[in-house]
Amino acid sequence: MREDGRMSRTLLRGARVITMAPGRPDAERLDILVEEDRVAETGDHLDVSDAETIDVSGPR
């Protein structure tokens, strides 16, 4: 929780995620939205304006 009482939100842009899901690639580049200490959402090009954004894509 932030000092202003709002939830802490961080967007990890372009994270390399190991999926292990049938019918999906072994690894994908996805965005991960973290709220407080939990993963709240994953997906391609998440549209989140109220989160600190960190580019973790690194070299491709």
N, CA and C atoms as a LAMMPS dump frame, in Angstrom:
ITEM: TIMESTEP
0
ITEM: NUMBER OF ATOMS
180
ITEM: BOX BOUNDS ff ff ff
-5.0000000000000000e+02 5.0000000000000000e+02
-5.0000000000000000e+02 5.0000000000000000e+02
-5.0000000000000000e+02 5.0000000000000000e+02
ITEM: ATOMS id mol type element x y z
1 1 1 N 0.854 -1.17 0
2 1 2 C 0 0 0
3 1 3 C 0.901 1.234 0
4 2 1 N 0.541 2.191 -0.839
5 2 2 C 1.305 3.422 -0.907
6 2 3 C 0.918 4.341 0.239
7 3 1 N 1.714 5.377 0.441
8 3 2 C 1.436 6.325 1.523
9 3 3 C 0.085 7.009 1.363
10 4 1 N -0.375 7.177 0.099
11 4 2 C -1.658 7.846 -0.126
12 4 3 C -2.84 6.885 0.008
13 5 1 N -2.58 5.626 0.418
14 5 2 C -3.642 4.659 0.641
15 5 3 C -4.018 3.846 -0.581
16 6 1 N -3.443 4.172 -1.733
17 6 2 C -3.758 3.436 -2.96
18 6 3 C -2.876 2.195 -3.067
19 7 1 N -3.365 1.221 -3.806
20 7 2 C -2.65 -0.027 -4.003
21 7 3 C -1.419 0.211 -4.867
22 8 1 N -0.314 -0.416 -4.505
23 8 2 C 0.903 -0.36 -5.302
24 8 3 C 0.737 -1.251 -6.528
25 9 1 N 0.981 -0.689 -7.722
26 9 2 C 0.839 -1.443 -8.968
27 9 3 C 2.102 -1.261 -9.802
28 10 1 N 2.625 -2.357 -10.303
29 10 2 C 3.808 -2.331 -11.147
30 10 3 C 3.542 -3.155 -12.389
31 11 1 N 3.856 -2.588 -13.552
32 11 2 C 3.705 -3.291 -14.814
33 11 3 C 5.083 -3.665 -15.321
34 12 1 N 5.314 -4.977 -15.469
35 12 2 C 6.557 -5.475 -16.046
36 12 3 C 6.299 -5.665 -17.536
37 13 1 N 6.877 -4.806 -18.354
38 13 2 C 6.596 -4.787 -19.791
39 13 3 C 7.581 -5.695 -20.525
40 14 1 N 7.041 -6.686 -21.264
41 14 2 C 7.866 -7.548 -22.115
42 14 3 C 8.64 -8.625 -21.379
43 15 1 N 8.08 -9.139 -20.302
44 15 2 C 8.76 -10.18 -19.515
45 15 3 C 8.794 -11.5 -20.282
46 16 1 N 9.856 -12.244 -20.14
47 16 2 C 9.937 -13.577 -20.733
48 16 3 C 9.309 -14.543 -19.734
49 17 1 N 8.221 -15.205 -20.164
50 17 2 C 7.435 -16.072 -19.289
51 17 3 C 7.504 -17.501 -19.815
52 18 1 N 7.817 -18.441 -18.951
53 18 2 C 7.794 -19.863 -19.288
54 18 3 C 6.365 -20.336 -19.069
55 19 1 N 5.693 -20.79 -20.134
56 19 2 C 4.267 -21.058 -20.044
57 19 3 C 3.924 -22.471 -19.583
58 20 1 N 4.582 -23.487 -20.132
59 20 2 C 4.301 -24.889 -19.806
60 20 3 C 2.833 -25.252 -20.051
61 21 1 N 2.162 -24.532 -20.932
62 21 2 C 0.753 -24.793 -21.231
63 21 3 C 0.647 -25.537 -22.56
64 22 1 N -0.176 -26.574 -22.618
65 22 2 C -0.352 -27.295 -23.883
66 22 3 C -0.843 -26.358 -24.988
67 23 1 N -0.258 -26.517 -26.167
68 23 2 C -0.676 -25.705 -27.299
69 23 3 C -0.107 -24.306 -27.323
70 24 1 N 0.78 -23.976 -26.398
71 24 2 C 1.412 -22.65 -26.354
72 24 3 C 2.913 -22.839 -26.465
73 25 1 N 3.627 -21.807 -26.886
74 25 2 C 5.091 -21.907 -26.928
75 25 3 C 5.649 -22.135 -25.524
76 26 1 N 6.846 -22.697 -25.448
77 26 2 C 7.471 -22.917 -24.144
78 26 3 C 7.746 -21.607 -23.414
79 27 1 N 8.059 -20.565 -24.169
80 27 2 C 8.328 -19.257 -23.577
81 27 3 C 7.685 -18.18 -24.454
82 28 1 N 7.169 -17.147 -23.795
83 28 2 C 6.531 -16.03 -24.498
84 28 3 C 6.974 -14.722 -23.86
85 29 1 N 6.829 -13.646 -24.599
86 29 2 C 7.024 -12.303 -24.043
87 29 3 C 5.647 -11.741 -23.725
88 30 1 N 5.415 -11.443 -22.468
89 30 2 C 4.127 -10.929 -22.012
90 30 3 C 4.339 -9.771 -21.06
91 31 1 N 3.288 -9.022 -20.817
92 31 2 C 3.281 -8.011 -19.761
93 31 3 C 2.694 -8.657 -18.514
94 32 1 N 3.226 -8.275 -17.359
95 32 2 C 2.745 -8.796 -16.084
96 32 3 C 2.4 -7.61 -15.187
97 33 1 N 1.156 -7.563 -14.727
98 33 2 C 0.736 -6.527 -13.797
99 33 3 C 0.76 -7.101 -12.388
100 34 1 N 1.538 -6.461 -11.515
101 34 2 C 1.649 -6.883 -10.121
102 34 3 C 0.957 -5.845 -9.257
103 35 1 N 0.011 -6.295 -8.433
104 35 2 C -0.664 -5.426 -7.467
105 35 3 C -0.246 -5.877 -6.085
106 36 1 N 0.362 -4.943 -5.35
107 36 2 C 0.957 -5.258 -4.054
108 36 3 C 1.986 -6.37 -4.248
109 37 1 N 1.703 -7.586 -3.789
110 37 2 C 2.67 -8.686 -3.918
111 37 3 C 2.103 -9.861 -4.712
112 38 1 N 1.104 -9.594 -5.557
113 38 2 C 0.441 -10.663 -6.321
114 38 3 C 0.349 -10.309 -7.801
115 39 1 N 0.454 -11.338 -8.641
116 39 2 C 0.232 -11.148 -10.07
117 39 3 C -1.264 -10.968 -10.284
118 40 1 N -1.651 -9.825 -10.834
119 40 2 C -3.063 -9.516 -11.036
120 40 3 C -3.522 -9.843 -12.451
121 41 1 N -2.599 -9.712 -13.423
122 41 2 C -2.996 -9.929 -14.819
123 41 3 C -1.748 -10.157 -15.659
124 42 1 N -1.89 -10.959 -16.702
125 42 2 C -0.842 -11.131 -17.705
126 42 3 C -1.48 -10.988 -19.078
127 43 1 N -0.701 -10.593 -20.052
128 43 2 C -1.241 -10.492 -21.4
129 43 3 C -0.322 -9.71 -22.318
130 44 1 N -0.715 -9.656 -23.587
131 44 2 C 0.026 -8.887 -24.586
132 44 3 C -0.374 -7.426 -24.521
133 45 1 N 0.595 -6.551 -24.4
134 45 2 C 0.376 -5.105 -24.474
135 45 3 C -0.746 -4.643 -23.544
136 46 1 N -0.619 -4.945 -22.238
137 46 2 C -1.628 -4.503 -21.279
138 46 3 C -1.705 -2.981 -21.267
139 47 1 N -2.909 -2.447 -21.202
140 47 2 C -3.133 -1.002 -21.176
141 47 3 C -3.388 -0.589 -19.728
142 48 1 N -2.319 -0.189 -19.051
143 48 2 C -2.402 0.174 -17.64
144 48 3 C -1.746 1.544 -17.479
145 49 1 N -2.518 2.537 -17.086
146 49 2 C -1.977 3.894 -16.999
147 49 3 C -1.583 4.305 -15.578
148 50 1 N -2.057 3.582 -14.575
149 50 2 C -1.818 4.008 -13.193
150 50 3 C -0.808 3.136 -12.465
151 51 1 N 0.115 2.526 -13.22
152 51 2 C 1.116 1.657 -12.602
153 51 3 C 2.513 2.13 -12.981
154 52 1 N 3.46 1.89 -12.099
155 52 2 C 4.853 2.109 -12.458
156 52 3 C 5.208 1.069 -13.517
157 53 1 N 5.786 1.492 -14.633
158 53 2 C 6.108 0.57 -15.717
159 53 3 C 7.614 0.349 -15.782
160 54 1 N 8.001 -0.918 -15.814
161 54 2 C 9.408 -1.282 -15.911
162 54 3 C 9.572 -2.14 -17.155
163 55 1 N 10.454 -1.713 -18.065
164 55 2 C 10.717 -2.48 -19.281
165 55 3 C 11.732 -3.569 -18.941
166 56 1 N 11.281 -4.817 -18.989
167 56 2 C 12.153 -5.948 -18.674
168 56 3 C 12.41 -6.8 -19.907
169 57 1 N 12.127 -6.247 -21.095
170 57 2 C 12.228 -7.023 -22.324
171 57 3 C 13.661 -7.38 -22.687
172 58 1 N 14.609 -6.542 -22.323
173 58 2 C 15.999 -6.82 -22.63
174 58 3 C 16.23 -6.986 -24.126
175 59 1 N 17.399 -7.485 -24.49
176 59 2 C 17.677 -7.709 -25.919
177 59 3 C 16.815 -8.828 -26.479
178 60 1 N 16.397 -8.693 -27.707
179 60 2 C 15.527 -9.698 -28.316
180 60 3 C 16.301 -10.633 -29.14
